[in-house]
Amino acid sequence: AAGAPASNNLRLRGGFAGSFAKMTEAPGVLDAAGTDNKVKIDTKAGGNVGVEASFVATAANAIKSALKATTSVQGVDVEVDLDDSGAAGIKAQANNLVEGLKLQLDTAIASGSKLDNLSSPKVSAEYAHGAIGVNANSDGDISATYAVNDDISAGISTNYDANGGSLGDINLAASYKAGATAVSAAVNGLKGDSIALTASHKVDDSLDVAGTFSTSDSKFAVGAGYKIDGDSLVRVNANSDGNVNVGYERKISDSTSLNAGMQLDANDTGSRKIGVSMTCSV
C-alpha cells in the first residue's frame, strides 16, 4: 500500500524501542510491499481536522472505499475509521494527563447498529519515564522495557487472565545496536524453545540488509532495501515459505508518492500478485 516517501524508509530499528511490541518488530526492509491497486488522498479539512480517503480496486468492476477522520479536542486525539459497509472504528488518545502517561480507548460499531451497541472498549495505557517504559491494556497484556543505554535495551511481557486469576507465559526480549548493525532476540516463554533472532545492517547510505529467524518453526526471512536516489527506493525480501516480494517507491512531488508491489510464490509459479498505489496530500 502507499506509504511515506522513500527517503523515510531506510531506517534501522535498534536500541531503545519504547515498547516491547516495537522491540520485537522485524526491520522495515522485511515489510511486504502492498499489492493492492489503491489510491489514497490525505487532506486537512480545516483547522486540526484531517481526512484520509482510500479506494482499493478489489475486482475489474469493484472498488472498496474507506474514510478516516482525525481531530484533536481539548488535548484528546480522536480518530474515526469508516468503511463502505458502514462499520466504524473509533480511537481516542489522551497524552500526558500525567507526565509521561498516554491513555487510549478503542471501540467499534457494526454497520446498522445503534450507539448503544458499541463493542466493549479496549483501554490501553503507556507510561514512559527516563529509561523505563510500561504498557498495559484491559485485555490483560502487560509489558515493560528498560534502556540500559542508547544502544542496549531489554523488555519483558506477559498476560494476566483476570477471570482465572492466572499469569501467562513470560516473554523476554533484548536489543543491541553497534554502529550500523542492530541485533535483537525474543524468547517466547521461559522454556526457551521458541526464540526469534533478528539482525539488520546499514551497508552504506544507499543499502540496508536484514534477516530474521525463528527456532520454533525454523522459518526465516531475508531482505534488502536499496535507495536508488533521493526520491526512489526498491526493496526485495524472501522467506522460507517461498514468498518473494518486490517493492518500488517513488516520490513524485512533495505531495505525491507512487508505490508498486509484486509478490511471487515459489511453490506456485503461476501465482502472482501485482499492484500499484498512489498517495496524494492536498
C-alpha positions in Angstrom: 0.0 0.0 0.0 1.1 3.6 -0.4 3.3 4.8 2.4 5.7 7.5 3.3 8.2 8.9 0.8 11.1 6.5 0.1 13.6 8.7 1.8 12.0 7.9 5.2 12.0 4.1 4.9 15.7 3.3 5.1 15.9 3.1 8.8 17.3 0.5 11.2 15.4 -0.4 14.3 17.6 -0.9 17.2 18.4 0.5 20.7 15.6 1.6 22.9 12.4 0.8 21.1 9.9 2.4 23.5 7.7 -0.6 23.9 8.0 -4.4 23.9 6.0 -4.7 20.7 8.2 -2.3 18.8 11.3 -4.0 20.2 10.3 -7.3 18.6 9.3 -5.9 15.2 11.1 -7.0 12.1 13.3 -4.4 10.3 11.5 -2.3 7.7 13.2 -3.9 4.7 11.4 -7.2 5.6 8.0 -5.5 5.3 6.0 -6.7 2.3 5.2 -4.2 -0.3 1.4 -3.8 -0.9 -0.1 -5.5 -4.0 -3.4 -3.6 -3.8 -4.4 -1.3 -6.7 -5.1 1.7 -4.5 -5.4 5.5 -4.4 -5.2 7.4 -1.1 -6.0 11.0 -0.7 -4.9 12.8 2.5 -6.1 16.3 3.3 -6.6 18.8 6.0 -10.3 19.8 6.0 -9.7 22.8 8.2 -8.1 23.6 11.5 -6.9 20.4 13.1 -9.2 18.1 11.2 -7.6 15.6 8.9 -9.4 13.5 6.3 -8.0 10.4 4.5 -9.9 8.6 1.8 -8.7 5.4 0.2 -10.1 3.5 -2.8 -9.0 -0.1 -3.5 -9.9 -2.0 -6.7 -11.0 -5.4 -5.5 -12.0 -6.6 -8.9 -12.2 -5.3 -12.5 -15.5 -3.5 -11.8 -15.5 -3.2 -8.0 -14.0 -0.6 -5.7 -13.8 -0.8 -1.9 -13.5 2.6 -0.1 -12.6 3.7 3.4 -12.7 7.1 5.1 -10.6 8.1 8.1 -11.1 11.4 10.0 -8.8 12.7 12.7 -9.0 15.7 15.0 -8.0 16.9 18.5 -10.4 18.1 21.1 -9.1 19.6 24.4 -5.9 17.6 24.2 -7.6 14.3 23.2 -6.7 12.9 19.7 -9.7 11.3 18.1 -9.7 9.0 15.0 -12.7 7.5 13.3 -12.4 4.9 10.6 -15.5 4.3 8.4 -15.6 1.6 5.7 -18.1 1.2 2.8 -20.1 -1.3 4.8 -21.0 1.4 7.3 -18.9 -0.1 10.1 -16.9 2.4 12.2 -13.8 2.1 14.4 -13.2 4.8 17.0 -10.0 5.6 18.8 -9.3 8.3 21.3 -5.9 9.0 22.9 -5.1 11.4 25.7 -1.4 12.4 26.0 0.4 13.5 29.2 -2.5 13.5 31.6 0.3 12.9 34.0 3.8 13.5 32.7 4.8 10.5 30.5 1.4 8.9 30.6 -0.8 8.2 27.5 -4.2 6.6 27.6 -6.0 5.2 24.6 -9.5 3.9 24.1 -10.5 1.7 21.1 -14.1 0.6 20.2 -16.1 -0.2 17.1 -19.7 -0.2 15.9 -21.0 -2.6 13.2 -23.0 -1.4 10.2 -26.6 -0.6 11.0 -26.0 -0.7 14.8 -27.0 2.0 17.2 -24.6 3.8 19.6 -25.9 1.5 22.3 -24.3 -1.4 20.5 -20.8 -0.1 20.7 -18.4 -3.0 21.3 -16.7 -3.2 24.7 -13.9 -0.6 24.6 -10.3 -1.6 24.9 -8.4 0.7 27.2 -4.6 0.9 26.9 -2.1 2.8 29.0 1.5 3.7 28.1 3.9 5.3 30.6 7.5 6.3 29.9 9.9 7.9 32.4 13.6 8.1 31.8 14.8 4.7 30.7 11.7 2.8 31.7 8.6 2.2 29.6 5.4 0.3 30.8 2.4 -0.7 28.7 -0.8 -2.3 29.8 -4.3 -2.8 28.4 -7.7 -4.1 29.5 -7.1 -7.4 27.7 -4.6 -8.2 30.4 -1.5 -7.6 28.2 1.4 -6.1 30.3 4.9 -5.3 29.2 7.9 -3.2 30.3 11.1 -2.1 28.7 14.4 -0.7 30.1 17.0 1.1 28.2 20.4 0.3 29.6 21.9 3.0 27.4 21.3 4.3 23.8 22.4 1.0 22.3 21.2 -1.7 24.7 17.6 -2.3 25.8 15.6 -5.2 27.4 12.0 -6.0 27.8 9.5 -8.4 29.4 5.9 -9.1 28.6 3.1 -11.4 29.9 -0.7 -11.6 30.0 -2.9 -11.7 33.1 -6.3 -13.5 33.0 -8.5 -11.6 35.4 -11.2 -14.3 35.2 -9.0 -17.1 36.1 -6.5 -15.1 38.2 -3.6 -16.6 36.3 -0.5 -15.2 34.7 0.5 -16.3 31.2 3.9 -17.1 29.8 6.7 -14.7 30.4 8.3 -13.4 27.2 11.7 -11.7 27.2 13.4 -9.5 24.6 16.7 -7.7 24.2 18.2 -5.5 21.5 21.8 -4.2 20.9 23.0 -1.7 18.4 26.6 -1.3 17.4 27.1 1.4 14.8 25.4 0.4 11.6 24.4 -3.1 13.0 21.4 -3.9 15.1 20.6 -7.3 16.7 17.6 -8.4 18.7 16.3 -11.6 20.3 12.9 -12.5 21.7 12.2 -15.6 23.8 8.5 -16.7 24.0 8.1 -18.5 27.3 10.8 -19.3 29.8 11.3 -22.8 28.4 13.4 -21.2 25.6 12.0 -23.5 22.9 10.8 -20.5 20.8 13.4 -17.9 20.1 13.3 -15.3 17.3 16.5 -13.6 16.2 16.7 -10.5 14.0 19.7 -8.7 12.6 20.0 -5.6 10.4 22.9 -3.8 8.9 23.3 -0.5 7.1 25.9 -1.2 4.5 26.0 2.5 3.3 23.7 5.4 2.8 22.0 3.5 0.0 21.8 -0.1 1.1 20.2 -1.8 4.1 20.1 -5.6 4.6 18.3 -7.6 7.3 17.3 -11.1 8.3 15.2 -12.9 10.9 15.0 -16.5 12.1 12.6 -18.4 14.4 13.7 -21.6 16.2 10.1 -22.8 16.9 9.2 -23.4 13.3 12.7 -23.0 11.6 11.3 -20.2 9.5 13.4 -17.3 8.2 13.2 -14.2 6.1 15.9 -12.1 4.4 15.6 -8.7 2.7 17.4 -5.7 1.3 16.5 -2.1 0.6 18.3 0.0 -1.9 18.0 3.7 -2.3 18.3 4.5 -6.0 18.3 8.2 -5.4 16.8 10.8 -3.1 13.3 10.1 -4.3 13.1 6.4 -5.1 13.7 3.1 -3.2 13.5 -0.6 -4.1 13.0 -3.4 -1.6 13.3 -7.1 -2.1 12.6 -9.8 0.5 12.0 -13.5 0.6 11.0 -16.0 3.3 11.2 -19.8 3.9 7.5 -20.2 2.8 8.7 -19.4 -0.7 7.2 -15.9 -0.9 9.3 -13.4 -2.8 8.2 -9.7 -2.5 9.5 -6.8 -4.6 8.5 -3.2 -3.8 9.2 0.1 -5.5 8.6 3.5 -4.0 8.9 6.8 -5.8 8.3 10.3 -4.5 6.8 12.2 -7.5 6.5 15.5 -5.7 6.3 16.9 -2.2 2.6 15.9 -2.1 2.5 12.7 -4.2 4.2 9.3 -3.9 3.8 6.2 -6.1 4.3 2.6 -4.8 4.3 -0.6 -6.8 4.4 -4.1 -5.3 4.8 -7.7 -6.7 4.6 -10.9 -4.8 5.6 -14.4 -6.2 5.1 -17.8 -4.7 7.9 -20.2 -5.4 5.7 -23.1 -4.6 3.1 -22.0 -7.2 4.9 -20.4 -10.2 1.5 -19.4 -11.7 0.6 -17.4 -8.7 1.5 -13.7 -8.9 0.1 -10.5 -7.3 0.9 -7.1 -8.7 -0.5 -3.8 -7.6 0.1 0.0 -7.9 -0.9 2.6 -5.3 -0.7 6.4 -5.1 -0.8 8.7 -2.2 -1.8 12.4 -2.6 -1.7 15.1 0.1 -3.7 18.2 -0.6 
